[in-house]
Amino acid sequence: MAVTEKNILSRLYIVAGCLFVFAAAVAFKMVNIQLVHGDEYKELALRNTERMFTIEPSRGNLYSDDGSLLATSVSRYTIRFDAVTVKDAVFEEHIKALSDELSQLLNVPSSHYEKLLRKAKASKNRYALIVRNLDYSDYKKVKAFPLFKKGPNRGGFIAEQKIVREHPLGKIAERSVGYERVDDNGYYTRVGLEGAFGQYLRGTEGKRLKQKIAKGQWKPIGMDNIIEPRDGYDVVSTININIQDIAHHALLKQLEYYKADHGCVIVMETKTGEVKAISNLGRTSEGKYYERLNYAVGESHEPGSTFKLMSLVAALEDKVLDTSTVIDTEKGRWKLYDRTVRDSKPGGYGKISVAKAFELSSNTAFAKMIHNNYKETPEKYVNRLMSMGLHKELELPIKGEGKPVIRYPGDKGWSGISLAWMSYGYEVSLTPMQTLAFYNAIANDGEMVRPRLIKEVKEWNKTILHFDKEVINPSICSKETIAKVKRLLENVVEKKHGTGHGLYTENFSMAGKTGTTQKNYVSKDPDVLKYISTFAGYFPAKNPKYSCIVVIHEPDKSVGYYGADVSGPVFKSIAQKIYATSPKTDEVELLASENSVLNLKYQRYYTEAQKKYSKVPNVLGMSGMDAISILENLGLKVEVNGNGKVKGQSISQGTDLKKVEKIILKLS
C-alpha cells in the first residue's frame, strides 16, 4: 500500500513539474512577445485590420488651342453581384424585374440575366460579373434597379469604379496625344503629349485610412482623408483640331491610294514654332492605318533631296559658289571612285546653273558642287552644317526624339564619297521634325525656333504656367542667303521645270522642296529597293504663316514613288484647306472683340459663382474648356458633343443643382 502511494506521489510531482515548466514557458513567451516582438505583432494586427488606401486624383484635361478636348478622364464602372448576402425570398421577389431592367438598358435578352443571376445564387458566387464599362449615368440607373437598390448587404450590389482616359477626337492624333502608364513597380511609360506633360496632368495621390469589417469590406476611419488628393492641372496644347483633321485625312487618303507602309505630317506656325498638327499613320497587316508610332519625332532617316537646301545654304554662306554658277551634269551620270551618282532624268540636264540644279533637283550637280569645292577641306562643309545646328536634337518634351546623324571627317563610315553623298541627303539622318525646323527657319527669315506643343498650364481659370516661343538660333545664315534660297524654293513650285510644278496654283502660293530617297539601296534585288517620298516647305510663299512636311515611306512602286507625286499633293491639300478656312484680317479682329466681351461675361459669372452654387449657370457662348471647368467644379457630370464654343446645354439656366447629375453640352 505504501509503495502504491509513493508511486502516485511521484507521478503527481512529475505532472506538477511539467505544468510548472509549461507555465514558465508560457510566461517566457508572453514576456518575449510583449518586450521583444510586441511592436512587430501590433503592426501585423493593424495591417490586418487597418490599412492606408490610395486615393487617385483626377487627371487634368488636355485641350487643343481653342479649348476643345483632346483627352479627358471619365469614370467607368464594373457591376458585380454577391449572391450570398441576398435572402432567397428577396431574390425570388426581384429577379424577374431586375433581369428586365438590365435587358432594357443593355439590350441583351432578359432570360440571359435571369439565368446568370440564378446560376450565381445556386453556386453561392459572391463576385458574379454583370456588366463592365458603364458610364456614370448608366451606373446610377443600375444602382436604382430592383434588388440592387437595397445595397451591398441586402441586395448583393457591388460596384467597382475606375478612371479611364478618353480621346474625344477618336483615332485622330491618338499617338500624338499619347498616354502615361505606370506599372506595379512604379515604372512610367510616357508617350506623346500625355507623357510629355504628365508632371502637370497627373496630380497628387491622397491617402485615406480604412478599417476592415465583415466580409472583407473596408470602411473609412474618421471623417477626413489623411492626405487630400490634388487633381491634375489642365494643359492647353498648340494643336488645332481643324488643321489636325485636315492633315490626318489628307495623309490617310494618300497612304491608302499608294498602299504605303507608313507616313507622317507636321504643320507648324512659322513665327512661334507652335505645332498645329502632327499625324502619324502606320499600316496594319489588313491594310488599315492607325496611329502606330510617332514617326514625326522618333524616326530618323536619310532625308534625300530635301537636304539639298541645307547643302546649298552651306555653299552660299561659305561663298564657294553662287546661284548663277554653272555646273555640268555629265549626261546625268557622274562617277566618283567606284560609285556613280545618277540623275532621275536619263541623259541629265547638260550645263545648268546652281539655281536650276536646285529647281530640277539634280543629284549630279549637287554632288559635284559640294565634292569639288570641299574635297580639300571637308571639315569646312560639315562645320557649316553643324553651325546651323543640324547635328543636334531639338530637345523636345516628347520622349523618343530620333538622333540626327551628321558625320565628321575621320568618323566611322566617312569615306571619299561622303561629301558627294551627303550633298543630296545620303549618309546623313534627320527626323521629319528636325528637317521641318530648318525649313521653318528659312521661312522665318533665318530665325530657328524650337517646335512647341504646349501653350499653357491651367488650374480652373487661372494660368499656372505660360510657354512662349523659344529661339534655338537667331540667325542660321545671312539675310542674303535667305533671300536667294527663298526665291529658289518658290521656283520649285512655280516654274514649269521645277520638280514641284504640278502643285502650282494661281490662287495660292507655296514654296518647298521635293525629296525621293531610296531605302535598302545597298541590295541588288529590285524587289528589296523601297522609297521614301517627301515634300517640305511653307505657305504662303510671301510672308509665310505655316511650314509643313509630309513624309511617306514605301509607297507601292507600281503606283508611284516620287516626292512630287506622293507627298506633294498632301502638302498642297493641307495648304489649300487651311488657307480656305482661315479668316480674313477684319474677321480676326471681330472675333477678338467678341472674345473680349465673352471674357468679361465669364469673369462676371465666375465672381458670382463664388457666392452661390445652387443653380445651373448659363454657359452658352463660352469655350468648351471654360464651360466644362465651371460645370464640373459645381459637381456636375458633363458630356460634350462637338468642338469649339457652347451652342446648347441640356439643362436650362436656373435649374436647382440638387436635381441635376448630368448635363450635355453641344459645341460647334
JOJO-V637641 format. One record per helix or strand of 3 or more residues. SS is the DSSP state (A for helix, B for strand). FROM is the first residue (numbers start at 1). TO is the last residue. Records with the same first field share a line. If there is no record, write none. Layout:
BEGIN
SS=FROM-TO / FROM-TO
END
This chain:
BEGIN
A=2-35 / 38-49 / 88-106 / 110-122 / 136-143 / 148-155 / 174-177 / 192-196 / 198-201 / 214-216 / 241-258 / 295-298 / 304-317 / 330-332 / 354-360 / 363-374 / 378-387 / 418-423 / 432-443 / 479-494 / 501-503 / 563-566 / 568-581 / 585-609 / 624-633 / 657-659
B=50-55 / 69-81 / 128-134 / 157-166 / 179-182 / 188-191 / 206-212 / 218-220 / 234-237 / 262-269 / 274-283 / 326-328 / 333-336 / 339-342 / 351-353 / 428-431 / 454-459 / 462-466 / 471-473 / 510-519 / 530-539 / 546-553 / 637-641 / 645-649 / 662-667
END
